Amino acid sequence: MKRTDRDKELSHRTITRRGLILGGAQLAIAGTLVWRLRDMQLMQSEQFHLLAEENRINLRLLPPTRGLIFDRNGVLLAGNEQNYRVVIKRDDAGDIDLVLDRLSQLIHLSEDDLERARRDLLRHRPFVPVTVAERLSWEEISRVATNAPALPGVTPEMGLSRVYPLREDMAHVVGYVGPVSERDLEALDTPDPVLMIPRFQIGKSGVERAMEDRLRGTAGSQRVEVNAVGRVMRELDRAEGKPGSNLHMTIDARLQNYALQRMQGQSGAAVVMDTATGDILALASAPSFDGNLFVRGISSTDYNALLENEYRPLLNKTIQGMYPPGSTFKMVTALAALDAGETDGEERVFCPGHMDVAGNRFHCWRRGGHGRVGLVSALSESCDVYFYEMSQRCGIDRINAMSERLGLGIRYDLPIPSIAGGLNPTRDWKRRNRNAEWLVGDTVNASIGQGFVLSTPLQLAVMTARLATNKAILPRLLRDPMEQAQPQAASLDLRPEWLRMIRRGMHETVNHARGTAYSSRVVAEGQEMAGKTGTSQVFSITRAERDAGIRQQSDLPWNRRNHALFVNYAPVDAPRIAVAVVIEHGGGGSSAAAPIGRDITLAALNDGIPPLAAYPAPQRNRIRAEQIELEERLRDPQLLRISRA
Amino acid sequence: MSYLEYNTKRMPTGLAKVLYVNWPLVVLLVAVACYGFVMLYSVAGGSARPWMEPQLRRFGFGLLLMLAIGFTPLWFWRSIAGVAYVVSILLLLGVEFFGTVGMGAKRWLVVGPARLQPSELAKITTILALAAYYNWLDPKRISHPVWVVLGVLIAAIPAFLVLRQPDLGTALLLSMGGGIVIFAAGVHWAYFAALIGSMVAVVSAVMTSRGTDWQILKDYQYRRIDAFLDPTLDPLGAGYHINQSMIALGSGGWSGRGFMEGTQARLNFLPEKQTDFIFTTLAEEFGFVGAASLLLLYLMIIGFCLLTAFRTSSRFGALLVIGVVGTFFLYFAVNMAMVMGLAPVVGVPLPLVSFGGSAMTVLMVGFGLVQSAHIHRPRLPS
């Protein structure tokens, strides 16, 4: 088709015109863009700048190093160890299964670990790091680090984790730490921001919990530059926090270990106190558990096993276990009667084997009776009728007063949560709790530590220490290693001649051939002890059982047997330690508790396995055999070495 | 004897063509590419790898390609326009049936070791075909409905095939590029008025129907529209990229944070920092001065090209130049509007600056055609 010049001219004009319109439109759009650019970069620049800074700068809390806990000799009870762990973030990982699969070829991961990691990853938002494995060895963590390119989203991390080198020995006293729970946070008005750090652990029980404030320290902070996925690129500045304070306990880890092992196979509690200072040297509750399990997150199988164990390993029986003190209470009744002036101690009471009070017959443990007994022999032979008589003379109020004076029924202020107070039953108490009037029979029962009376092993140890010193000794669990002066306890103001009689009674209990704990006597010069056995009834043997031929404790099922108790102090002439032992359902105080009390006493006095010479010659072969067996179970001395600088 | 003398009597031949090349345009292209090299060096954290080095090689290759195409007579390009168009349609169909999937869409055609992105090729061939079509068409019939529909179809067929891949961004660029050529050819403005009017009507119908009984779209589709209109509504989801991009841009201020000092890019807050969002880094590190000067360079490129279009008496040449330059404009305008939060996030690179071979090659081919139209322009009758 031929075109005329005019056509060409026309179309050229059209195109030029339209081209100019297009160019104009483009210029207008470009102008809009410039305007927008000006708006953002010149007008709102500061605001955007601020947002950019918020983006890149992250304030992080630096968890403080938790304070260490030492025993009285500087043995480490609670420490911190390096904990290498591997965390994974979903949004960086991409294919979770592939990454986890590769990871499990590098480090050992159980099906459970993998399952938990997958579950956590799905539950949390994609940028939240989830711990896959903890407590890896240096080799394992290096393997992960060197294979990082093949493991997107996986980061090896290092942190401090609580560790209890003595495992079971200190679990009840030191306690353990665990992750902060919602309930922990709710209990606080203004929670320390450090608690918000993921995986931060706080004390959950024992000293760890009670002394949380001192152990925790204060968090430092760090300003870091992070990239879009939250990875730290560099540190901008940092303010160091303050590590928690170290604590020094009065416990002697070696003695604690010995006491726990000595009670192996039993459900019991042993308390050893320094009679001069009130320092608790051992606070052992058997069986125990490993606090490290809780730090690492105990499995439900393990936890259920602890819960369902008949011997209740989770309970700290030394301070939470309340038992009828049985005959160990008789010193209280005796002193109450002396204090009331109802007897001079020399007076003799006839024991026919029972006593009828208000129409009820109360038996003495010796059915045939003790004949005429004075205070000393009533204690050493543990005649019940003597105390039935004395209690009726002085009344329950005076008994309670003396009980409190000797340290029973008091909740001591120790740095362990949930300490039990025991019970000195009063008329008022019975009215409120039992909705009944106090009967004279209740007083008679209380006189031998039965009925409503309840004490904790710690209280019994305090009582023994007070009897040995005539001072209002108070127990303590923490000490200042720098402190020079010993704590001075106030005097109990008990007349020396009364105490002389009580002490003689306790001395003869152990060292007189007719004493209830004669078989547990110590023959070593300067280590002899004085004590008192106790057997407290949990259930009476019923008529039906008696008819079925059950006569002895050992015929009964374990949880119906009597509690066995023994309190003592040593050495008799210049007491240094007071000991209380309770063996739950142990049968009898003299057979089950007294030998343990003796061995723990000797271990405390000799700072280790007791020398055979301390035992009566005929017993030595048997004792030696027991010692050999026990020695094998004692904690590795390496762990008990002094680790404080 | 130079490019400025528009009214020379003879068309240059042989080596003389070198003198007639639109050199200012070449200089401007190199200047823009240099912005790209600097930014690619910066976002790589101060390293020529992995982006700046290949980009340099590609641009060098692109310059040679541009000159080679520019030295080829314009009639040659006009005569192969139809064939090229048909081939690119066939290639698009090939993608539809044999394409490989990448990034959730079928875009590539693998032929032996070579990978081909036919949608990029189609941008040029569609403009070529439309320019040739309107060059052939009698100017009196241009606004006749039948011929208008034919012109629209030339642009719509490749756009539809690209949309199927699915690649909304490229499909939009293709159809808008085609629309620019159709508009420039002189089709009656009433058609455009009708088109814009009906689009406005559809949009307002869709938006007013929301929440009524006759709601046109699904709820989630409305929510997407909301997130598009106001990205701050969903800072961790769809709006995240735009928000981060705006933060980077805004924090640049007048003169920027300085070369390699942009925290948003360096710390990976910006997505696709070396490709679609590279303008953000430029604006962050060099501020308003850097961003606006790049825009100025772009506008100068457009100006020099339009000058060529106005001075040539060749209908084909003029339409071709307007089409190429219009596509070029759409590239950077859409990209900049996107990172500034004025347009949706569609995958459109910043021309000659973003890292990526396909777009760069297509643009340099386009500028080659512009050069060809410039060198071989028939002189206007005085």
Interface residues (C-beta under 8 A of the other chain):
Chain A: M1 D5 D7 K8 E9 L10 S11 H12 T14 I15 T16 R18 G19 L20 I21 L22 G23 Q26 L27 I29 A30 T32 L33 V34 R36 L37 R38 M40 Q41 L42 Q44 S45 Q47 F48 H49 L51 A52 E53 N55 R56 E225 V226 N227 A228 V229 M233
Chain B: D138 P139 I180 F183 A184 A185 G186 Q244 M246 I247 A248 L249 G250 S251 G252 G253 W254 T263 Q264 R266 L267 N268 F269 L270 A283 G287 F288 A291 A292 L295 Y298 L299 I302 G303 L306 A309 F310 S313 R315 A318 L319 I322 G326 F329 A333 M336 A337 M340 L342 L380 P381
